[in-house]
Amino acid sequence: MIEFQRYTLANGLRVIHNYDPSTVMVAVDVLYDTGARDENRDLTGVAHLFEHLMFGGSVNIPHFDLELEDAGGENNAWTSADFTNFFDIVPAQNVETVFHLESDRMLGLSFNPEALEVQRNVVIEEFKQQCLNRPFGDLMHGLRDMLYQPGHPYSWPVIGIEPGHIAKVTDDEIRRRFYAHYAPNNAVLAISGNLPYERGRQLVEKWFGDIPRREITPRRMPAPGFPVADVEREMRGAVPYPNVVIAIPMDPYGTHDYRVADCITDLLSAGRSSRLYRNLIAGGDGSIIEADASIVGSEGPGFVMLTARPREDSDEVINNAVAALTAQLRQLAEPGNVTAHELERTLNRFESTFALSNFDALSKAQNLSMSEMHGEDINDTVPRQRRITTADIARVAAQLASRPRAILKYRPAT
């Protein structure tokens, strides 16, 4: 059980606080309800650029990292299609430094043209390293393009469609985006660690209470435009071996069937007792070297992803890998195919993973901020998952197996 208290400031900032006197540290997490889904197709990767810009100086603090390091702290950030997250951890006696730093960049960035140019170059170089110069780096570009209609923001990865978009971002665009999305009434602040609630609330009120609310740009999410029939594509690149990916549309976050789909991928791929390992790797014919299953979950409709690494780059072996992955999913749709014992083992693994994910203050702060963003009780996470039944597994597996798929075959360049 994670003890917490929550409240909302007059400016709309939601706060959730976990006091843990067993540690000498305090973690502070700021989660903004904005990400790549707030971009347009002609200007992508901007949410990721903002992740970098938020460290490039704010209204009163030119060097965020130096101030935090002087206080003995560390920080980092991530961006997804749906959210942008900034997190810090610092010795408890220096925690006010974090509130000062995070509140100042929520108040406003420095909007320094030099900082924009520096971070623009960093992000462009990151795009080249991750997507252009790394094997399979552009796989998600191809897969998302196959699944979603072109106007949908999930049809491109968070890093963007191509680096030319980042190259043309203007100062005006940066200002507009900041004031349209980065605001107290569009964020959650989570605190975990050796900071009593009363002192924490005093610091939150002091540093964040005067930041004005802002008018958040309404989000317009078109229909996903998922394929109405199987769509297949072959990509070739400088890769050492072939890779097969099957992507199947799934329900959005917050639904029961989302959790069931997550459980299905655990049944298929979590550990050496999983279906894919037992049936395709350890007990297979040797034509598949690796196999995996995962969800690419989103606030909107996401997808289940089944992957395999065939031993050979031949049409026959690659097509057999597609068939083998499909067969494993279809088996789960057979009533009685998944036993109560197998499901219990998977749910126990989920509970264990959840407990470990809340082991330290920083992890708890991040998980608390996400649960608050979703309007959920973090302590209901495991009970919600344990409501899944074997009948749910068969039902959702049957739905997934019957839906049109995107089948991507990524092969070495000839």
C-alpha positions in Angstrom: 0.0 0.0 0.0 1.4 3.4 -1.0 0.2 6.1 1.3 -0.5 9.5 -0.4 -2.4 12.8 -0.1 -3.6 14.8 -3.0 -4.8 18.4 -3.6 -5.2 20.9 -6.4 -4.0 24.5 -6.4 -6.1 27.4 -7.4 -4.3 27.6 -10.7 -5.2 24.0 -11.6 -2.0 22.2 -10.7 -2.8 18.7 -9.4 -0.4 17.6 -6.6 0.0 14.1 -5.1 2.4 13.6 -2.1 3.9 10.4 -0.7 5.9 10.9 2.6 8.5 8.2 3.0 10.9 8.8 6.0 12.9 5.6 5.3 14.9 7.5 2.6 17.2 10.5 2.8 16.1 11.6 -0.7 13.1 13.4 -2.2 11.9 12.8 -5.8 9.8 15.4 -7.6 8.0 14.5 -10.9 6.3 17.0 -13.2 4.0 15.3 -15.8 2.6 17.5 -18.6 -0.5 16.4 -20.5 1.1 17.0 -23.9 3.2 15.0 -26.3 3.6 14.2 -30.0 -0.2 13.8 -30.3 -0.4 17.7 -30.1 1.7 18.0 -33.3 0.8 18.4 -37.0 2.1 16.2 -39.7 4.0 19.0 -41.4 5.9 19.9 -38.2 6.7 16.7 -36.2 9.3 16.0 -33.4 8.5 19.3 -31.7 7.4 17.7 -28.4 10.7 15.9 -28.3 12.6 19.1 -29.0 10.7 20.7 -26.1 12.0 18.0 -23.8 15.5 19.3 -24.6 14.5 23.0 -24.6 13.1 22.8 -21.0 16.7 22.3 -19.8 18.0 25.2 -21.9 17.2 27.9 -19.4 14.1 29.4 -17.9 12.9 32.9 -16.9 15.2 33.3 -13.9 17.5 30.3 -14.2 20.0 30.1 -17.1 21.5 26.7 -16.2 19.0 24.2 -14.8 21.5 21.3 -14.6 24.2 23.2 -12.8 21.8 24.5 -10.1 20.5 21.0 -9.4 24.0 19.4 -9.4 25.2 22.0 -6.9 22.3 20.8 -4.6 23.5 17.2 -5.0 20.6 16.2 -7.3 20.0 14.5 -10.6 17.3 14.8 -13.2 16.1 13.5 -16.5 13.0 13.5 -18.8 11.1 11.6 -21.4 8.5 12.3 -24.1 5.8 10.0 -25.4 3.0 10.4 -27.9 0.8 11.5 -25.0 2.9 13.0 -22.3 6.1 14.9 -21.4 7.7 14.0 -18.0 10.5 15.8 -16.0 11.8 14.2 -12.9 14.4 15.1 -10.2 15.9 13.5 -7.1 17.8 15.4 -4.5 18.9 15.1 -0.8 15.9 16.0 1.4 17.7 19.0 2.9 18.0 20.6 -0.5 14.6 19.8 -1.9 13.5 23.5 -2.1 16.0 23.9 -5.0 13.9 21.4 -7.1 10.7 23.3 -6.4 12.5 26.5 -7.4 13.8 25.0 -10.7 10.7 23.2 -11.8 8.4 26.1 -11.0 10.6 28.6 -12.9 10.5 26.5 -16.1 6.8 26.0 -15.7 6.5 29.8 -15.4 8.3 30.4 -18.7 11.4 29.5 -20.7 14.2 31.9 -21.5 13.3 31.6 -25.2 16.9 32.2 -26.0 17.6 31.8 -29.8 21.0 30.3 -29.0 19.5 27.7 -26.8 17.0 26.8 -29.5 19.8 26.4 -32.1 21.9 24.3 -29.7 19.0 21.9 -28.9 17.8 21.8 -32.5 21.2 20.5 -33.5 21.2 18.0 -30.7 17.8 16.6 -31.6 18.7 16.4 -35.3 21.8 14.5 -34.5 19.8 12.2 -32.2 17.4 11.5 -35.1 20.3 10.6 -37.3 21.8 8.3 -34.7 18.6 6.5 -33.7 16.7 6.4 -37.0 19.2 6.6 -39.9 22.4 5.1 -38.6 21.1 2.3 -36.4 19.8 -1.1 -37.6 15.9 -1.1 -37.7 16.0 2.5 -36.6 13.2 3.5 -39.0 11.1 0.4 -38.3 8.5 2.3 -36.3 8.2 4.9 -39.0 7.1 2.2 -41.4 4.9 0.4 -39.0 3.0 3.5 -37.7 2.6 4.7 -41.3 0.9 1.4 -42.1 -1.4 1.4 -39.2 -2.8 5.0 -38.9 -4.2 7.4 -41.4 -1.7 10.1 -42.4 -3.4 12.9 -40.4 -3.4 11.0 -37.1 -0.5 12.0 -34.7 0.2 8.3 -33.9 1.1 7.8 -37.5 4.7 9.0 -36.8 7.1 8.2 -33.9 7.8 10.8 -31.2 11.1 11.7 -32.6 9.3 12.9 -35.8 9.0 12.0 -39.4 12.3 13.6 -40.6 14.9 16.0 -39.2 14.0 18.7 -41.6 10.9 19.4 -39.5 13.1 20.3 -36.5 15.3 22.4 -38.7 12.4 24.7 -39.6 11.0 25.3 -36.1 10.8 29.0 -35.4 11.0 31.0 -32.2 7.4 32.0 -32.6 6.4 28.3 -32.8 8.3 27.6 -29.6 6.5 30.4 -27.7 3.1 29.4 -29.0 3.5 25.8 -28.1 4.9 26.5 -24.6 2.0 28.8 -23.6 -0.5 26.4 -25.2 0.5 23.3 -23.3 3.0 23.8 -20.5 0.9 25.2 -17.7 -0.1 24.3 -14.1 -3.6 23.5 -15.2 -2.2 20.9 -17.7 0.2 19.2 -15.3 0.6 16.9 -12.3 3.2 17.4 -9.7 4.2 14.3 -7.7 6.4 14.2 -4.6 7.8 11.1 -2.9 10.5 10.8 -0.2 11.6 12.3 3.1 9.5 15.4 2.9 6.5 15.7 5.4 3.2 16.6 3.8 2.8 19.9 5.6 6.3 21.1 4.6 5.7 19.9 1.0 2.5 21.7 0.6 4.0 24.9 2.0 6.8 24.6 -0.7 4.3 23.8 -3.5 2.2 26.8 -2.6 5.2 29.1 -2.3 6.8 28.2 -5.6 3.9 27.1 -7.9 0.9 28.9 -6.4 1.5 32.2 -8.3 2.0 30.7 -11.8 -1.0 31.7 -13.8 -3.4 29.3 -15.5 -3.3 29.3 -19.3 -5.7 28.5 -22.1 -4.8 25.1 -23.3 -5.2 24.5 -27.0 -8.0 21.9 -27.5 -6.8 18.6 -28.7 -8.3 17.3 -31.9 -7.7 13.6 -32.5 -9.1 12.2 -35.7 -10.1 8.5 -36.1 -7.1 6.2 -36.3 -8.0 5.0 -39.8 -6.9 1.5 -39.0 -6.6 -0.9 -42.1 -9.8 -2.6 -43.1 -7.9 -5.6 -44.5 -4.4 -7.0 -43.8 -1.7 -4.7 -45.2 1.8 -6.0 -45.8 5.0 -4.1 -46.5 8.6 -5.0 -47.0 11.4 -2.7 -45.9 15.1 -3.2 -46.7 18.1 -1.6 -45.0 21.5 -2.1 -43.6 20.5 -4.7 -41.0 22.3 -7.9 -40.0 19.2 -10.2 -40.1 15.5 -10.1 -41.1 12.8 -9.1 -38.7 9.1 -9.8 -38.8 6.5 -7.6 -37.1 2.8 -8.0 -36.9 0.8 -5.1 -35.5 -2.8 -5.4 -34.5 -5.0 -2.5 -33.3 -6.0 -2.6 -29.6 -8.2 -0.6 -27.3 -7.0 2.6 -25.6 -5.7 3.0 -22.1 -8.2 2.9 -19.3 -10.4 0.1 -20.7 -10.6 -3.4 -19.3 -9.6 -4.9 -22.7 -6.5 -2.8 -22.7 -5.4 -4.6 -19.6 -6.4 -7.9 -21.0 -4.3 -7.2 -24.2 -1.3 -6.4 -21.9 -1.9 -9.7 -20.1 -2.0 -11.5 -23.4 1.4 -10.3 -24.4 2.8 -11.3 -21.0 1.4 -14.8 -21.5 3.1 -14.9 -24.9 6.5 -13.5 -24.1 7.2 -12.9 -20.4 10.0 -15.2 -19.3 11.0 -18.7 -20.2 7.6 -20.2 -19.3 5.9 -18.0 -21.9 4.2 -19.4 -25.0 6.5 -17.9 -27.6 9.7 -19.2 -25.8 8.3 -22.7 -25.1 6.7 -23.2 -28.5 8.8 -21.2 -31.0 12.3 -21.0 -29.4 13.0 -23.9 -27.1 10.4 -26.2 -28.7 10.4 -24.9 -32.2 12.1 -26.2 -35.4 15.0 -23.8 -35.1 13.7 -21.4 -37.8 13.0 -18.6 -35.3 15.8 -17.4 -33.1 13.9 -14.7 -31.1 10.3 -13.9 -30.6 8.5 -11.3 -28.5 5.1 -9.7 -27.8 4.3 -6.3 -26.4 1.7 -3.5 -26.4 2.3 0.0 -27.7 -0.3 1.4 -25.5 -1.7 4.9 -25.8 -4.3 7.2 -24.5 -6.0 6.6 -27.9 -6.2 3.3 -29.7 -2.8 1.6 -29.8 -1.5 -1.8 -31.0 -0.3 -5.2 -30.0 3.1 -6.0 -31.6 4.3 -9.6 -32.3 7.8 -9.9 -33.5 10.2 -12.7 -34.6 13.7 -13.0 -35.8 13.8 -15.7 -38.5 17.0 -17.6 -38.9 17.2 -17.1 -42.6 16.4 -14.3 -45.0 14.2 -16.4 -47.3 10.5 -15.9 -48.3 9.6 -19.3 -47.0 11.2 -18.9 -43.5 9.9 -15.3 -43.1 6.3 -16.3 -44.1 6.5 -19.3 -41.7 7.5 -16.9 -38.9 4.4 -14.8 -39.7 2.2 -17.9 -39.6 3.8 -19.1 -36.3 3.2 -15.9 -34.5 -0.4 -15.8 -35.8 -1.0 -19.4 -34.6 0.2 -18.6 -31.1 -2.2 -15.8 -30.7 -5.1 -17.8 -32.2 -4.4 -20.6 -29.7 -5.1 -18.2 -26.8 -8.6 -17.6 -28.4 -9.6 -21.2 -27.9 -11.8 -21.6 -24.9 -9.9 -23.4 -22.1 -6.6 -23.1 -23.9 -5.3 -20.9 -21.1 -5.5 -22.5 -17.7 -6.2 -20.8 -14.4 -2.7 -21.7 -13.2 -1.1 -20.2 -16.3 -3.1 -16.9 -15.8 -2.3 -16.8 -12.1 1.4 -17.2 -12.8 1.3 -14.3 -15.3 -0.7 -12.1 -12.8 1.8 -12.9 -10.1 4.6 -11.7 -12.3 2.6 -8.5 -13.0 2.2 -7.9 -9.2 5.9 -8.6 -8.6 7.0 -6.2 -11.4 4.6 -3.5 -10.0 6.0 -3.9 -6.5 9.6 -3.6 -7.8 8.6 -0.6 -9.9 7.7 1.3 -6.7 10.8 0.3 -4.8 12.5 3.8 -4.7 11.2 7.3 -4.3 11.9 8.3 -7.9 9.9 5.4 -9.3 7.0 6.0 -6.9 6.9 9.7 -7.9 6.7 8.8 -11.6 4.0 6.2 -11.0 2.0 8.5 -8.7 2.0 11.3 -11.3 0.8 9.0 -14.0 -2.0 7.5 -11.8 -3.1 11.0 -10.9 -3.0 12.1 -14.5 -5.3 9.1 -15.3 -7.6 9.8 -12.3 -6.7 6.4 -10.9 -5.7 5.1 -7.4 -2.3 3.6 -7.7 -3.2 1.0 -5.1 -5.9 -0.4 -7.4 -3.4 -1.2 -10.1 -2.9 -4.8 -9.1 -6.5 -5.5 -8.1 -7.7 -4.2 -11.5 -5.3 -6.5 -13.3 -6.4 -9.5 -11.2 -10.0 -9.0 -12.4 -8.9 -10.5 -15.7 -10.3 -14.0 -16.3 -9.4 -16.8 -18.6 -12.7 -16.0 -20.5 -11.4 -12.5 -21.0 -8.2 -13.8 -22.4 -10.0 -16.0 -24.9 -12.4 -13.2 -25.9 -9.9 -10.5 -26.5 -7.4 -12.9 -28.2 -10.2 -13.8 -30.6 -10.9 -10.1 -31.3 -7.2 -9.4 -31.9 -6.8 -12.5 -34.1 -9.8 -11.4 -36.3 -8.7 -7.8 -36.8 -6.9 -6.6 -39.9 -3.2 -6.5 -39.3 -0.1 -4.6 -40.5 2.6 -7.1 -41.4 6.1 -5.6 -41.8 8.9 -7.7 -43.1 12.2 -5.9 -42.6 15.0 -7.6 -44.6 18.7 -6.9 -45.2 19.4 -4.8 -48.3 20.4 -6.8 -51.3 
